[in-house]
Amino acid sequence: MSSLIDELEARKNDFILVADVINLMANATNSTPSQVLDYLDTNNIDERLTIFYMDERYNFHSYRKPLVGLGYETETTYFALKDAMMFEPINKHGIFGKNQVTNNVINDVYERTYDINHHKRNREDDYLTLSETLDFLNSKKGFNTSSYDLRKLRDLARKKLLTPCFYFSGYVGSFSFENTKNFYVEVITGYFTYRLLAEEVCSSDDYITIPSCETGNEIRIYRILEKHTAEYVDNDNGVFLLEKKPQGFHDTEKVELKCIEADEIRFSKREINSYIASLTNSNENQNDSSVQHDSELLAKLEKLQAENDNLNSRLSTARNTYKQHRNEIKALQEKIKQADIEKAKLIEQLNKVELTDKPAIIENNTILYVTPAISIMNEVIAEFWIDYDPNDPAPKQSTITDWITDKFDDVSDALALNIDKVCRHTSARSGGKYKR
């Protein structure tokens, strides 16, 4: 085995899987993993310890996600070992004793190290079929009020609350440093998954096509049950599931696993229990909060009741006042209605008044004989000259003659011109005022 690879593998010795910390604490305190998560969250572990993930080059990077939201990612994320050992809420339970740490880590034939108990725990888990998963969820009546079906199970998988997977035991290949010359093949037994497997939960097909190097939909290791070395890592490019050992990378397409039967989809019972526990804890927290605030809610209710009584009293007073003045209001409304009717009649009468109905008025208010031309003269005087101010510009002759011919039918241009001359104000004549 390359000494360079050994050096890279040694980097992992400075880190410990998040899942290992949780399980060690659960065993040491006789608690469930969910209770350990709640305990660590209460002690603000996200503020005290950094969570890391390892890339394909054995480099560790911080992973900005809260511990309680990791789900199955606790199997692929790490704490810095020295930080975890110095965090008092963890180390006070004695989980880092010599026997508890070193006995879990062994060297394989290639002098690689890995946690054998981690794989053992995976083998001890139950992996349920779709029907078994639904039966198990629906049997837990204490945490849900509605029954589970395939659609709801698919939605849980889409939200990454549960992970669909399938069993495979055989050759598994992957790249190292994204170089085809470093294509590794090893026999692995375990459960695998990929992102779009969630969509197959409701499928009615008999077979499921396995993706091959699809970006964003790569096959990834979900749980390892058994492997021969610690060399293999689940890098960002995913893995290849092979029906037999290829002669090289160029041969993988020929021997790659193409499909599985639809009824091979499984769900981890341990993960299902964690999901149920998270819902149960959420309900319990809600109940505790409700009990804690009962007195406050009762006080608020009493205050609101008093305010409501006061409003009802004021409403009753206002209603009585309204009844007392209702007849007066109706009478006033009727008077307003009648006044509006009278106003409308007067406006209508004024609109019907025509200036042509007014006879010519001369001195001493003597009414003369009225002809059509005189009526036109009266309208011209009313339109242009009644309110004329000699200091203002006078209307043009063409303006008045055009107005006459437009307004009155059968009036010649000559008659219109003569009417303008007769009606025009003396100060507006081209020759000035008439000489006497």
C-alpha positions in Angstrom: 0.0 0.0 0.0 1.3 3.5 -0.9 2.8 5.4 2.0 1.3 8.5 0.5 -2.2 7.0 0.8 -1.3 5.9 4.4 -0.4 9.5 5.2 -3.8 10.7 3.9 -5.7 8.1 5.8 -3.9 9.1 8.9 -5.7 12.5 8.7 -8.9 10.8 9.8 -7.4 9.8 13.1 -7.8 13.4 14.3 -11.6 13.2 13.7 -14.5 11.2 15.0 -17.8 10.5 13.3 -20.7 12.4 14.6 -22.8 9.2 14.7 -20.1 7.5 16.8 -20.3 10.3 19.4 -24.0 10.0 19.5 -24.1 6.3 19.8 -21.3 6.2 22.4 -23.1 8.7 24.6 -26.4 6.7 24.1 -24.7 3.5 25.3 -22.9 5.3 28.2 -26.1 7.0 29.5 -28.7 4.4 28.6 -30.4 6.9 26.3 -31.8 7.0 22.8 -29.9 8.8 20.0 -32.7 11.3 19.9 -32.3 12.1 23.6 -28.6 12.5 23.1 -29.3 15.0 20.2 -31.7 17.0 22.4 -29.1 17.0 25.2 -26.3 18.2 23.0 -28.6 20.8 21.4 -29.6 22.1 24.8 -25.9 22.5 25.6 -25.4 24.7 22.5 -23.1 22.2 20.8 -23.4 24.1 17.4 -21.8 27.1 19.0 -19.0 25.1 20.7 -18.1 22.4 18.2 -17.6 22.6 14.4 -19.0 19.9 12.2 -16.8 18.7 9.3 -17.1 16.7 6.1 -14.3 15.0 4.2 -13.8 15.4 0.5 -12.2 12.9 -1.9 -8.8 14.3 -1.2 -9.0 13.6 2.5 -9.4 17.3 3.3 -11.8 18.3 6.1 -14.1 21.3 5.6 -16.6 22.9 8.0 -20.2 21.9 7.3 -22.6 24.7 8.3 -25.6 22.8 9.3 -27.1 22.3 12.8 -26.5 19.0 14.5 -30.3 18.3 14.9 -30.8 18.7 11.2 -28.1 16.3 10.0 -30.3 13.2 9.9 -28.5 10.3 8.2 -25.6 12.7 7.5 -24.3 12.0 11.0 -22.8 8.9 9.3 -20.6 11.0 7.0 -19.8 14.0 9.1 -17.2 14.5 11.9 -16.1 16.4 15.0 -12.5 17.2 15.6 -11.5 14.6 18.2 -9.6 16.9 20.5 -12.5 19.4 20.5 -15.0 16.7 21.3 -12.8 15.3 24.1 -12.6 18.9 25.6 -16.3 19.6 25.4 -17.5 19.0 29.0 -21.1 17.8 28.2 -19.5 15.0 26.2 -16.4 14.0 28.0 -18.0 13.9 31.5 -19.7 10.7 30.5 -16.4 8.9 30.0 -17.0 7.9 26.4 -13.4 8.5 25.4 -12.0 5.8 27.7 -9.2 3.8 26.2 -11.4 0.7 25.8 -14.2 2.6 24.2 -12.0 4.2 21.6 -9.2 1.8 20.6 -11.4 -1.3 20.7 -13.6 0.1 18.0 -10.7 0.8 15.6 -8.8 -1.9 13.8 -6.2 -2.2 11.1 -7.0 -4.2 8.0 -4.6 -6.3 6.0 -3.4 -3.2 4.2 -2.8 -1.4 7.6 -5.8 0.9 7.1 -7.9 1.8 10.1 -11.6 1.9 10.4 -14.4 1.5 12.9 -15.5 -2.1 12.9 -18.4 -1.4 15.4 -19.7 1.2 12.9 -20.3 -1.6 10.4 -21.6 -3.9 13.1 -24.3 -1.4 14.1 -25.3 -1.2 10.4 -25.6 -5.0 10.2 -27.8 -5.0 13.4 -30.3 -2.6 11.9 -33.4 -3.8 10.1 -34.1 -2.7 6.6 -37.9 -2.7 5.9 -39.7 -3.1 2.6 -42.2 -0.5 1.5 -45.2 -2.3 2.9 -43.3 -3.1 6.2 -42.3 0.5 6.5 -45.9 1.7 6.1 -47.2 -0.9 8.6 -44.5 0.1 11.1 -45.3 3.8 10.8 -49.1 3.3 11.0 -48.7 1.1 14.1 -47.2 4.0 16.0 -50.4 5.8 16.8 -48.9 7.9 19.5 -47.1 10.3 17.2 -49.3 10.9 14.2 -53.0 11.4 13.6 -53.1 10.5 9.9 -52.2 7.2 8.2 -49.2 6.8 6.0 -49.3 5.8 2.4 -46.8 5.6 -0.4 -47.3 9.2 -1.4 -46.6 10.4 2.1 -43.6 8.1 2.4 -42.3 9.5 -0.9 -42.7 13.0 0.5 -40.7 12.1 3.6 -37.9 10.8 1.3 -38.0 14.0 -0.8 -37.6 16.0 2.4 -34.7 13.7 3.4 -36.4 12.8 6.6 -36.2 9.1 5.5 -33.8 7.6 3.0 -34.8 5.0 0.5 -32.0 2.5 -0.3 -31.3 -0.9 -1.8 -29.0 -3.8 -1.0 -26.0 -4.6 -3.1 -23.0 -7.0 -2.4 -20.3 -7.1 -5.0 -17.7 -5.0 -6.7 -17.8 -1.2 -6.1 -15.6 1.2 -8.0 -14.7 4.8 -7.5 -12.2 7.4 -8.7 -9.4 8.9 -6.5 -8.5 12.5 -7.3 -10.7 12.4 -10.4 -8.0 10.5 -12.3 -8.9 7.4 -14.3 -5.6 5.9 -13.5 -6.6 5.8 -9.9 -9.8 3.8 -10.4 -10.3 1.5 -7.3 -12.5 -1.5 -7.2 -13.3 -3.3 -3.9 -15.9 -5.8 -2.7 -18.4 -4.1 -0.5 -21.7 -5.3 1.1 -24.1 -2.6 2.1 -27.0 -0.4 1.2 -26.9 2.3 -1.5 -29.0 5.2 -2.5 -29.3 8.1 -5.0 -31.3 11.3 -5.0 -34.1 10.3 -7.5 -34.7 6.9 -5.8 -37.3 8.8 -3.7 -39.4 9.2 -6.9 -39.5 5.4 -7.4 -41.4 4.9 -4.1 -44.7 5.4 -5.9 -43.7 3.8 -9.1 -45.8 0.9 -10.6 -43.0 -0.4 -12.7 -41.5 -3.8 -12.0 -37.9 -2.7 -12.4 -35.9 0.5 -11.5 -33.1 1.7 -13.8 -30.0 2.5 -11.9 -28.3 5.8 -12.8 -24.8 5.8 -14.2 -22.6 8.9 -13.5 -25.5 11.3 -13.6 -24.5 14.6 -12.2 -26.6 15.3 -9.1 -28.0 11.8 -9.1 -24.9 9.8 -8.4 -25.1 6.4 -6.5 -23.8 6.9 -3.0 -23.1 4.6 -0.1 -25.9 4.7 2.5 -24.8 2.0 5.0 -21.7 -0.3 4.8 -22.3 -3.7 6.3 -18.9 -5.2 5.4 -15.8 -4.2 3.5 -12.2 -5.5 3.1 -10.2 -2.3 3.4 -10.5 1.3 4.7 -9.2 2.7 1.4 -12.5 3.4 -0.2 -14.3 6.8 0.2 -17.6 8.0 -1.1 -16.5 11.0 -3.1 -18.4 13.7 -4.9 -18.5 11.7 -8.1 -20.4 8.8 -6.6 -19.7 5.1 -7.1 -20.1 2.4 -9.7 -21.9 -0.9 -8.8 -20.4 -3.7 -10.8 -21.7 -7.2 -11.5 -18.2 -8.5 -11.8 -14.7 -7.1 -11.5 -13.7 -4.9 -14.6 -10.4 -5.1 -16.3 -10.1 -1.3 -16.0 -12.3 1.8 -16.0 -12.9 1.3 -19.8 -14.6 -2.0 -19.0 -17.0 -0.6 -16.3 -19.9 0.1 -18.7 -20.0 -3.6 -19.7 -20.3 -4.9 -16.2 -22.1 -2.0 -14.5 -25.4 -2.9 -12.6 -28.3 -1.6 -14.8 -31.4 -2.2 -12.8 -33.0 -3.6 -9.7 -36.4 -4.9 -8.9 -38.9 -2.3 -7.6 -39.6 -4.3 -4.5 -35.9 -4.0 -3.4 -36.4 -0.5 -2.0 -35.7 -0.5 1.8 -35.9 1.9 4.7 -33.7 1.7 7.8 -35.7 0.9 10.9 -33.2 2.8 13.0 -33.7 5.9 10.9 -37.5 5.5 11.1 -37.3 5.3 14.9 -35.2 8.5 14.9 -37.9 10.2 12.7 -40.6 9.0 15.1 -38.6 10.2 18.1 -38.1 13.6 16.6 -41.9 14.0 16.1 -42.6 12.7 19.6 -40.1 15.1 21.1 -41.6 17.9 19.1 -45.1 17.1 20.4 -43.8 16.8 23.9 -42.1 20.1 23.7 -45.3 21.7 22.4 -47.3 20.1 25.3 -44.7 21.4 27.8 -44.9 24.9 26.3 -48.7 24.8 26.4 -48.7 23.8 30.1 -46.2 26.5 30.9 -48.3 29.2 29.4 -51.7 28.1 30.7 -51.8 30.7 33.4 -50.7 33.5 31.0 -53.4 32.4 28.5 -56.1 32.4 31.2 -55.1 35.9 32.4 -55.2 37.1 28.8 -58.6 35.4 28.3 -60.0 37.2 31.4 -58.7 40.5 30.3 -60.2 40.0 26.8 -63.5 39.0 28.4 -63.6 42.2 30.5 -62.9 44.3 27.4 -65.6 42.5 25.5 -68.1 43.2 28.2 -67.2 46.8 28.2 -67.6 47.0 24.4 -71.0 45.2 24.6 -72.2 47.8 27.2 -71.1 50.7 25.0 -72.8 49.1 22.0 -76.0 48.8 23.9 -75.9 52.5 24.8 -75.2 53.4 21.2 -78.1 51.2 20.0 -80.6 52.9 22.4 -79.4 56.3 21.4 -79.9 55.4 17.8 -83.4 54.1 18.4 -84.3 57.4 20.1 -83.3 59.5 17.2 -84.3 57.1 14.4 -87.6 58.8 13.6 -85.9 62.2 13.5 -83.2 60.8 11.2 -85.9 59.4 8.9 -87.7 62.7 8.8 -84.6 64.6 7.9 -83.7 62.1 5.3 -87.2 62.5 3.7 -86.8 66.3 3.7 -83.4 66.0 2.0 -84.9 63.7 -0.5 -87.7 66.2 -1.3 -85.3 69.1 -1.5 -83.2 67.1 -4.0 -86.4 66.5 -6.1 -87.3 70.2 -6.1 -83.7 71.2 -6.9 -83.8 68.9 -9.9 -87.0 70.3 -11.1 -85.7 73.9 -10.9 -82.5 73.0 -12.8 -84.6 71.3 -15.5 -86.8 74.4 -15.8 -83.7 76.7 -16.1 -82.2 74.5 -18.8 -85.4 74.9 -20.9 -85.3 78.7 -20.8 -84.3 80.0 -24.3 -83.1 83.5 -25.0 -85.2 83.5 -28.1 -88.3 83.6 -25.9 -87.2 87.1 -24.7 -88.6 90.0 -26.8 -86.4 93.0 -27.6 -86.5 95.6 -24.9 -86.1 99.3 -25.7 -86.5 102.4 -23.7 -89.3 102.7 -21.2 -89.6 98.9 -21.3 -91.9 99.0 -24.3 -92.2 95.6 -26.0 -91.8 95.9 -29.8 -92.7 93.7 -32.6 -90.2 90.9 -32.7 -88.8 89.4 -35.9 -86.3 86.4 -36.3 -83.5 88.9 -37.1 -84.3 90.8 -33.9 -84.2 87.6 -31.9 -80.8 86.8 -33.4 -79.7 90.3 -32.4 -80.8 89.7 -28.9 -78.8 86.5 -28.7 -75.7 88.2 -30.2 -76.0 91.0 -27.6 -76.4 88.5 -24.8 -73.5 86.3 -26.0 -70.9 89.0 -26.9 -71.8 92.5 -25.7 -73.9 92.5 -22.4 -70.8 92.1 -20.2 -68.3 93.6 -22.7 -65.6 95.8 -21.1 -64.3 98.4 -23.6 -60.8 98.0 -22.1 -60.8 94.3 -23.3 -60.1 93.2 -26.9 -63.4 93.1 -28.9 -64.5 89.9 -30.6 -63.6 89.8 -34.3 -66.4 90.3 -36.8 -65.6 86.9 -38.4 -66.0 85.3 -34.9 -69.6 86.8 -34.5 -70.7 86.1 -38.1 -69.5 82.5 -38.0 -71.3 82.0 -34.6 -74.5 83.4 -36.2 -74.4 81.2 -39.3 -73.5 78.1 -37.2 -76.3 78.6 -34.7 -79.1 79.7 -36.9 -80.2 77.9 -40.1 -81.1 79.9 -43.3 -79.1 83.0 -42.2 -77.1 84.4 -45.1 -73.6 85.8 -44.7 -74.9 89.2 -45.6 -77.6 89.2 -42.9 -75.0 87.9 -40.3 -72.7 90.8 -41.3 -75.4 93.4 -40.9 -76.5 92.0 -37.5 -72.9 92.3 -36.4 -72.7 95.9 -37.5 -76.0 96.8 -35.7 -75.1 95.0 -32.5 -71.4 95.8 -32.3 -70.4 98.0 -29.4 -69.5 101.5 -30.4 -66.0 101.3 -28.9 -65.4 98.2 -30.9 -66.1 99.6 -34.3 -63.2 100.1 -36.7 -64.0 103.8 -37.0 -64.4 104.3 -33.2 -67.5 105.7 -31.7 -70.2 107.3 -33.9 -69.9 111.0 -34.3 -73.0 112.9 -33.2 
